[in-house]
Amino acid sequence: MPQPIPQPRGLPILGNIFDVTPSNTWTSLKRLAEEHGEIFQITVLGRTIVFVASVALAEEVCDERRFRKFVGGPVVEMRAAVHDALFTAYDDEPAWGVAHRILAPHLLLTDETTMRGQTFVDMRATADELLAR
């Protein structure tokens, strides 16, 4: 039987707006994860945002066989300015496919080397190579 996603008690209309400190967002979200578990949600001005705070759950929701990339909300507005960039492209657009094929292999934590930062060295080299063209 499904269980509701944990959420801190919020205020009417404002929701959990005061549970996340804009100048220290990461620490605020880490504290919420420690209090509510590896999946939790907050509501801000009527919009619900779900967070996953574990590698296992992040891998689960990034499983492309079961989930699709969603471009909505403010990202759609950004799209008007930057068009089909990595974060604003729909997953069926050519730009997304190209970027995904280049970056995805480097983002997978498959061994100790990538976990220690080699991934980002490789990504920088790939980005430099693409910019040189």
MIGUKE-950455 format. One record per residue (C-alpha): x, y, z; residue in three letters; residue number from 1. Coordinates in steps of 0.05 Angstrom, whole numbers, plus 5000, padded with zeros to 4 digits. Example, Ala and Ser with C-alpha at 12.3 -4.5 7.8 and 13.67 -1.06 7.14 Angstrom:
# MIGUKE-950455
xx	yy	zz	resn	resi
5246	4910	5156	Ala	1 $
5273	4979	5143	Ser	2 $
# end
This chain:
# MIGUKE-950455
xx	yy	zz	resn	resi
5000	5000	5000	Met	1 $
5030	5068	4980	Pro	2 $
5048	5116	5036	Gln	3 $
5044	5192	5031	Pro	4 $
5110	5227	5020	Ile	5 $
5133	5260	5085	Pro	6 $
5128	5336	5090	Gln	7 $
5141	5387	5144	Pro	8 $
5081	5425	5170	Arg	9 $
5072	5489	5131	Gly	10 $
5034	5554	5136	Leu	11 $
4970	5569	5098	Pro	12 $
4984	5596	5028	Ile	13 $
5060	5603	5041	Leu	14 $
5070	5529	5054	Gly	15 $
5142	5512	5072	Asn	16 $
5173	5576	5045	Ile	17 $
5208	5589	5112	Phe	18 $
5236	5518	5116	Asp	19 $
5287	5533	5061	Val	20 $
5337	5589	5071	Thr	21 $
5353	5620	5003	Pro	22 $
5424	5638	5024	Ser	23 $
5437	5567	5049	Asn	24 $
5391	5523	5007	Thr	25 $
5435	5461	5009	Trp	26 $
5439	5460	5085	Thr	27 $
5364	5471	5091	Ser	28 $
5348	5413	5045	Leu	29 $
5398	5368	5080	Lys	30 $
5365	5384	5147	Arg	31 $
5296	5368	5117	Leu	32 $
5323	5302	5091	Ala	33 $
5351	5284	5159	Glu	34 $
5283	5300	5191	Glu	35 $
5237	5269	5139	His	36 $
5277	5215	5105	Gly	37 $
5307	5201	5036	Glu	38 $
5244	5225	5000	Ile	39 $
5205	5285	5023	Phe	40 $
5164	5342	4995	Gln	41 $
5153	5415	5009	Ile	42 $
5099	5462	4985	Thr	43 $
5116	5533	4967	Val	44 $
5061	5581	4947	Leu	45 $
5015	5523	4927	Gly	46 $
5067	5485	4887	Arg	47 $
5092	5418	4912	Thr	48 $
5165	5399	4902	Ile	49 $
5189	5328	4915	Val	50 $
5262	5316	4934	Phe	51 $
5301	5251	4936	Val	52 $
5362	5251	4982	Ala	53 $
5396	5185	4968	Ser	54 $
5437	5157	4911	Val	55 $
5390	5097	4907	Ala	56 $
5328	5139	4898	Leu	57 $
5363	5187	4850	Ala	58 $
5383	5127	4807	Glu	59 $
5312	5102	4810	Glu	60 $
5280	5166	4785	Val	61 $
5334	5175	4732	Cys	62 $
5318	5106	4702	Asp	63 $
5299	5127	4631	Glu	64 $
5263	5061	4620	Arg	65 $
5212	5081	4672	Arg	66 $
5213	5157	4675	Phe	67 $
5218	5214	4625	Arg	68 $
5251	5281	4631	Lys	69 $
5199	5335	4646	Phe	70 $
5207	5406	4621	Val	71 $
5156	5450	4656	Gly	72 $
5145	5510	4701	Gly	73 $
5201	5561	4701	Pro	74 $
5244	5517	4655	Val	75 $
5194	5529	4599	Val	76 $
5202	5604	4610	Glu	77 $
5278	5597	4607	Met	78 $
5270	5559	4542	Arg	79 $
5244	5623	4508	Ala	80 $
5313	5654	4520	Ala	81 $
5361	5595	4513	Val	82 $
5321	5550	4467	His	83 $
5338	5476	4470	Asp	84 $
5397	5476	4517	Ala	85 $
5414	5416	4560	Leu	86 $
5365	5430	4617	Phe	87 $
5311	5462	4573	Thr	88 $
5309	5412	4516	Ala	89 $
5252	5362	4513	Tyr	90 $
5277	5291	4515	Asp	91 $
5254	5277	4444	Asp	92 $
5294	5335	4413	Glu	93 $
5360	5323	4377	Pro	94 $
5399	5371	4423	Ala	95 $
5378	5331	4484	Trp	96 $
5400	5266	4452	Gly	97 $
5468	5294	4433	Val	98 $
5482	5324	4501	Ala	99 $
5456	5263	4537	His	100 $
5501	5216	4497	Arg	101 $
5562	5259	4511	Ile	102 $
5550	5273	4585	Leu	103 $
5514	5211	4612	Ala	104 $
5573	5163	4609	Pro	105 $
5615	5213	4649	His	106 $
5563	5223	4703	Leu	107 $
5557	5149	4720	Leu	108 $
5593	5132	4785	Leu	109 $
5620	5065	4762	Thr	110 $
5687	5062	4796	Asp	111 $
5732	5095	4847	Glu	112 $
5766	5139	4794	Thr	113 $
5702	5174	4773	Thr	114 $
5681	5181	4846	Met	115 $
5745	5219	4862	Arg	116 $
5734	5271	4808	Gly	117 $
5762	5242	4744	Gln	118 $
5691	5249	4716	Thr	119 $
5696	5325	4719	Phe	120 $
5765	5326	4688	Val	121 $
5737	5285	4630	Asp	122 $
5675	5329	4625	Met	123 $
5719	5392	4622	Arg	124 $
5762	5362	4568	Ala	125 $
5700	5342	4528	Thr	126 $
5670	5412	4536	Ala	127 $
5736	5445	4515	Asp	128 $
5739	5399	4454	Glu	129 $
5667	5417	4434	Leu	130 $
5679	5491	4444	Leu	131 $
5741	5489	4400	Ala	132 $
5700	5465	4340	Arg	133 $
# end
